[in-house]
């Protein structure tokens, strides 16, 4: 059950943060300021933190070794 809950939290966080940055990047700072690079860093950074935090719980770390 912990693995399923970890996957649920991880997927929600990745989608919430990534799409928030993609949606709000033009609203907050004018169109094109962050662009594709900022959106890519938002998704990549979120994924990196989630692998570190939730990885041992959900089992994704054990598949990387």
C-alpha positions as CSV (number, residue, x, y, z in Angstrom):
1,X,0.0,0.0,0.0
2,X,2.9,2.4,0.7
3,X,4.2,1.9,-2.9
4,X,0.8,2.8,-4.3
5,X,0.5,5.8,-2.2
6,X,4.0,6.9,-3.1
7,X,3.2,6.6,-6.8
8,X,0.0,8.5,-6.3
9,X,1.7,11.4,-4.6
10,X,4.6,11.4,-7.0
11,X,2.4,11.4,-10.1
12,X,0.2,14.2,-8.7
13,X,3.2,16.3,-7.8
14,X,4.9,15.9,-11.2
15,X,1.7,16.7,-13.1
16,X,0.8,19.6,-10.8
17,X,4.1,21.4,-10.7
18,X,5.0,20.7,-14.4
19,X,1.7,21.9,-15.8
20,X,1.6,24.8,-13.4
21,X,4.9,26.1,-14.7
22,X,3.9,25.5,-18.3
23,X,0.6,27.3,-17.8
24,X,1.8,30.2,-15.7
25,X,5.1,30.9,-17.4
26,X,3.4,33.4,-19.8
27,X,1.0,34.8,-17.2
28,X,3.5,35.8,-14.6
29,X,6.5,37.1,-16.6
30,X,5.3,37.8,-20.1
31,X,5.3,35.4,-23.0
32,X,8.5,33.6,-23.8
33,X,10.7,34.6,-20.8
34,X,11.2,31.1,-19.4
35,X,10.1,29.2,-22.5
36,X,10.8,25.6,-23.2
37,X,13.9,25.5,-21.1
38,X,12.2,26.6,-17.9
39,X,9.4,24.2,-18.4
40,X,11.9,21.4,-19.0
41,X,13.8,22.2,-15.9
42,X,10.5,22.3,-13.9
43,X,9.6,18.8,-15.0
44,X,13.2,17.4,-14.7
45,X,13.9,19.0,-11.3
46,X,10.6,17.8,-9.9
47,X,11.2,14.3,-11.2
48,X,14.8,14.3,-9.8
49,X,13.5,15.3,-6.3
50,X,10.7,12.7,-6.4
51,X,13.1,9.9,-7.3
52,X,15.3,10.8,-4.3
53,X,12.4,11.2,-1.9
54,X,9.8,8.6,-3.0
55,X,12.1,6.2,-4.8
56,X,13.0,4.0,-1.9
57,X,9.3,3.7,-1.0
58,X,7.9,3.0,-4.5
59,X,10.6,0.7,-5.7
60,X,12.0,2.8,-8.6
61,X,15.5,3.0,-6.9
62,X,15.8,-0.7,-6.8
63,X,15.3,-1.0,-10.6
64,X,18.1,1.5,-11.2
65,X,20.8,-0.6,-9.5
